[in-house]
Amino acid sequence: MPRHLRILAPAALLTATLIALIAGLSIGGAGAERALLDPGTVVRYGNPIARTLVNVSMAGLIGSLVMAVWALASEKRETRIAMDFAAGSAAALTISSGAVLMLTYVDISGLSFSGDAAFGAGLAQFVTEVELGSLWLIELLLAAVTTVLCFAIRERRLTLVVLVAALATALPLAQQGHAAGASGHAQAVNSLLVHLVGASVWLGGLLVLVFIAFAVERTRLAEIVARYSTLALFAFVGVAASGVVSAWLRLGQPSELFTTGYGQLVMLKTGSLLVLGVLGAVQRRRLIPRIATTNGSRAFAWFVTIELAVMGVASGVAGALGRTETPVSLEPARDQGSTISPAEWLTGDPLPPELTAMSYVTEWKFDLAWTLVCVFGAALYLAGVWRLRRRGDAWPVGRTIAWLLGMALLFYTTNGAFNAYEQYLFSVHMLGHMMFTMLIPLALVLGAPVTLALRGTEKRRDGSWGGREWIMWGVQTPFSKLVTHPAFAAVNFAGSLWLFYFTGIVRWAAVEHLGHQWMIIHFLISGYLFSLSMIGIDPVPYRFPYPLRIVTLFATMASHAFFGVTIMTGDNLILADWYGAMGRTWGAPPLEDQNTGGGIAWGIGELPTLALALIVAMQWSRTDAKEQKRRDRAEDRSGDAELHAYNEMLATQAKRDARLR
């Protein structure tokens, strides 16, 4: 491996990034002097440069940690290099975030940087009262905490904690891409989050490969690159899909791709991503098999340098896009002085048409993040089934159907009419809630994904941990033993409903995008754990005996029914300033609609629980049948020795009783 690669490859990335950024600022017009309140050349160019450094350093942080967790052996030097690179990237992220925070304040306030009290007081107000300032302060603090964790933690399993902290640094950046209350805010935030994480894994993973290449043999490098290539493929799909969604939300019409600076930058970034896709395909098909040879390793070095240069172009253009005015305004409609409906004032989106039976087919509100979860979930499951079949192992078709049905239901619930109307109608919200917490988990549990993953993934023998190793560790942790215990799962399943709807959590989930995503994830997990503890095929540390499972199910059904009746008969409107203030002229009045939602929780919500009870009864019956067959086979082998011994014991006792009389 050429020694100069460690200098040449990062230099190519940074140089291409800077050139593309400056050119992009010129194309988009963000680098031009402003007619009013111009902050000066230093701020006009310094702010996007610092913001681009934030993106690159975050990529180095997340990409290196993902590689350390998934592709590298923890006891070898390769992991130490990756963790050192992550620590350096986290420190760079902290510094660049602080720079952006300061430059953004100078830009918005129109003040020159100084050390006087007025400047400090204004900065304090900016980070505590202005959403943009608060987000950059959170970003700075998260980056600082992650930096400390990167230096302090090097143990394999605790590296997951560092990775979670690193992924959290993407959240404040994703929330900045679209103003809260603006149309399409939820879709934009999720799309940008997918884009940031995908680009980070893609770029950061390739960067860390440059430094690992000198610490491993060529055969080992080929193995690591192959694992990175798989990650890069998923990242490419996410980045490409999220790029399309982001452009669609920000471009008013296709002609603006050619007539606006923003559109021209979108085309440049699209071109660079297409080139990267071609390079990735070449790497996967032709380069990886040749890395183990001398010529192949040199070709890999130059290939990586070119790929990083193209990634630099994409990063620079992305930085310019972030500073370029979009054809479609990203400001909330309520801040634009136009007359809007109460629903649009509250949610940022126009009130949808009247809900009818056909609306459940015709109305859609797509969410890229959950779409990718469903697509990747179905694809990985089918890949596991295909791998089993290829080696001659069977996998029940019913399990595959159940999993795909669960993914289809999850896709519809997060992208269809439920997602389009749940902000405006409590009844639709409750219907979607029952899908998340009951029906979807039931189908997914019947798919037995953990069992498939354990059978379909190969055991790593190089000291690294893949899917099999992480799953084996995960199901044996004390935390897993706690959350999968039937008692905990039942209390969590039943109690979450009461805590959610009768505390302030329901407001957080309705008003805040992050709260809504938490709601989906939490109730999917709570429902999954409960179904797993009752009817699951996947391995868990403990399950109740069948009679106790039936008792637990009926107890949760009673709690669920009581919850539904409480909502259905209540006289107080939940979130009156939300559901009661939408200004709907169609549909049932808010309180009547809420009572309908309670009926859904009581009636329709009980159907999946009843299905659980039936499945438990069927499993109990099958278990008894299997036990009886086992006993019959044992008796056939022993010639009913146990029965003869029992009869002889009774005869002996009868003779003894006769003598005593």
Disulfide bonds with the S-S distance in Angstrom:
none
